[in-house]
Amino acid sequence: MKEDLKNTIEFHGHFCPGLAMGYRVAKYVQNHYKKSEDEELVAIVYNNSCSVDAIQYLLGCTFGKGNLIFKDYGKHVYVFYSREHKKGIRVSFKDEITNEMNNMWDKLSKVSDKERIKLMDELKGKCAEKILNLFDGELLNIEEVDIPEPEKAKIYPSLKCDECGEYFMEIKGRLINGKVVCMECFEKLMNK
């Protein structure tokens, strides 16, 4: 097993098809762009699956640095923008892998709970191995995309919530009943 894959598994906590997908996407991107030390490379991910951990670990795109943007579309699609090259690429998976994953879940739905545990490990392992061993052209759809350069991360002042007393980012505040409150308290007060 390659050292970077071993380290990615250790970072994530387990090996699975989702992590293998993210690993393959990240390895493809590494062949075209440098790892992001700060915000040089931006990842826009369309899911919050195991795959994103590989992208964070291998490419240096994280929420904390502001160069990991999550769009909750539920798709294994990943857009990367290089500030250095002023261009982006969109990476998705070919039908074969999606069909394989769907077949795996279909098989698992037809067995008892007791059988499912054993079968799940076997099927997930086979699927993950296939993802790791296919050539890029067999696995990935790659498309250059023309997107506006994502904004760099901004730091905003903090305000103290008039309801709970905790500090929150100024631009996330809400006004309710004459109080400036955090979004958490705003939701609670709206549902009273």
C-alpha positions in Angstrom: 0.0 0.0 0.0 1.3 3.4 -0.9 2.4 5.6 2.1 0.1 8.5 1.2 -2.9 6.2 1.0 -2.0 4.6 4.3 -1.7 8.1 5.9 -5.0 9.1 4.3 -6.7 6.1 5.8 -5.2 6.8 9.2 -6.4 10.4 9.0 -9.9 9.3 8.0 -10.2 6.3 10.3 -11.1 3.5 7.9 -10.8 2.4 4.3 -14.0 2.5 2.2 -15.1 3.2 -1.4 -15.8 6.9 -0.6 -12.3 7.4 0.7 -10.9 5.6 -2.3 -12.9 8.0 -4.6 -11.5 11.1 -2.8 -8.0 9.6 -2.9 -8.2 9.1 -6.7 -9.6 12.6 -7.2 -6.8 14.1 -5.1 -4.1 12.1 -6.8 -5.4 13.3 -10.2 -5.4 16.9 -9.0 -1.9 16.5 -7.5 -0.6 15.7 -11.0 -1.8 19.1 -12.2 -1.6 21.5 -9.2 0.5 21.9 -6.2 -0.8 21.1 -2.7 -2.3 24.2 -1.1 -0.2 25.7 1.6 -2.6 28.6 2.1 -5.4 29.3 -0.4 -3.6 28.7 -3.7 -5.9 25.8 -4.5 -9.6 25.9 -3.8 -11.8 22.8 -3.7 -15.5 23.1 -4.2 -17.1 19.7 -3.1 -20.6 18.7 -3.9 -21.0 16.2 -1.1 -19.9 15.7 2.5 -18.9 12.0 2.2 -15.7 10.2 3.2 -14.1 11.3 -0.1 -13.7 14.9 1.2 -11.3 13.8 4.0 -8.8 12.6 1.3 -9.1 15.9 -0.5 -8.4 17.8 2.8 -5.5 15.6 3.8 -3.8 15.3 0.4 -4.5 18.7 -1.1 -4.5 21.0 1.9 -8.0 22.3 1.2 -9.7 22.9 4.5 -12.6 24.8 6.0 -10.3 26.5 8.4 -8.2 28.1 5.6 -11.3 28.9 3.6 -10.3 27.0 0.5 -12.8 24.1 1.0 -16.3 25.1 -0.1 -19.1 22.7 0.5 -22.2 22.7 -1.8 -24.8 20.3 -0.5 -25.8 18.8 -3.9 -25.2 15.1 -2.9 -23.1 14.4 -6.0 -19.6 13.0 -6.3 -18.4 16.1 -8.1 -15.3 18.1 -7.2 -14.3 21.4 -8.7 -10.8 22.7 -8.2 -9.7 26.3 -8.9 -6.0 27.1 -9.1 -5.3 30.8 -8.3 -1.8 30.3 -9.8 -3.1 29.1 -13.2 -6.4 31.1 -13.0 -8.4 28.1 -14.2 -10.6 25.3 -12.8 -11.3 21.6 -13.4 -14.4 19.6 -12.7 -13.9 16.0 -11.7 -16.8 13.4 -11.6 -17.0 9.6 -11.8 -17.9 7.6 -14.8 -21.1 5.5 -14.8 -19.3 2.2 -14.1 -18.3 3.2 -10.5 -21.7 4.6 -9.7 -23.4 1.5 -11.0 -21.0 -0.7 -9.0 -21.8 1.2 -5.8 -25.6 1.0 -6.5 -25.2 -2.7 -7.1 -23.3 -3.1 -3.8 -26.1 -1.3 -1.9 -28.7 -3.3 -3.7 -27.1 -6.6 -2.7 -26.8 -5.4 0.9 -30.5 -4.5 1.1 -31.5 -8.1 0.2 -29.7 -9.9 3.1 -30.3 -10.2 6.8 -28.7 -7.9 9.3 -26.3 -10.6 10.3 -25.2 -11.4 6.8 -25.0 -7.7 5.9 -22.1 -7.0 8.2 -19.9 -9.7 6.6 -21.0 -9.0 3.1 -20.6 -5.3 3.5 -16.9 -5.5 4.3 -16.3 -7.8 1.4 -18.2 -5.7 -1.1 -16.9 -2.4 0.1 -13.3 -3.8 -0.1 -13.8 -5.0 -3.7 -15.3 -1.8 -4.8 -12.6 0.3 -3.1 -9.9 -1.8 -4.7 -11.5 -1.4 -8.1 -11.6 2.4 -7.7 -7.9 2.4 -6.8 -6.9 0.2 -9.7 -8.8 1.7 -12.7 -6.9 4.1 -15.0 -7.9 7.8 -14.7 -9.6 7.6 -18.1 -11.7 4.6 -17.0 -12.7 6.2 -13.7 -12.9 9.9 -14.0 -14.7 12.5 -16.1 -12.4 15.6 -16.3 -13.6 18.9 -17.7 -11.9 22.3 -17.7 -14.3 24.9 -16.3 -14.4 28.6 -16.5 -15.6 29.8 -13.1 -15.0 33.1 -11.3 -12.1 33.0 -8.9 -13.5 32.1 -5.5 -13.2 34.8 -2.9 -10.4 34.5 -0.3 -11.4 33.8 3.2 -12.4 36.8 5.2 -12.1 37.5 8.9 -15.0 39.4 10.5 -15.3 40.9 14.0 -17.1 38.9 16.7 -20.2 40.1 18.5 -21.7 38.9 21.8 -25.1 37.3 21.5 -27.7 39.2 23.5 -29.4 35.9 24.3 -26.8 33.2 25.1 -23.7 35.5 25.7 -21.5 33.5 23.2 -19.5 35.3 20.5 -20.3 34.9 16.9 -19.1 36.2 13.5 -20.7 39.6 12.9 -22.1 38.8 9.5 -24.0 35.8 10.9 -26.0 37.9 13.4 -29.7 38.3 13.4 -32.0 40.9 14.9 -35.1 39.6 16.8 -37.2 41.3 19.5 -34.7 44.2 19.6 -31.8 41.9 20.3 -28.7 41.1 18.2 -28.4 37.3 18.4 -26.5 34.4 16.9 -28.1 32.2 14.4 -28.6 29.4 16.9 -30.5 31.6 19.3 -32.4 33.2 16.4 -33.7 29.7 15.3 -34.7 28.9 18.9 -36.5 32.2 19.3 -38.3 31.8 16.0 -39.6 28.4 17.0 -41.0 29.5 20.4 
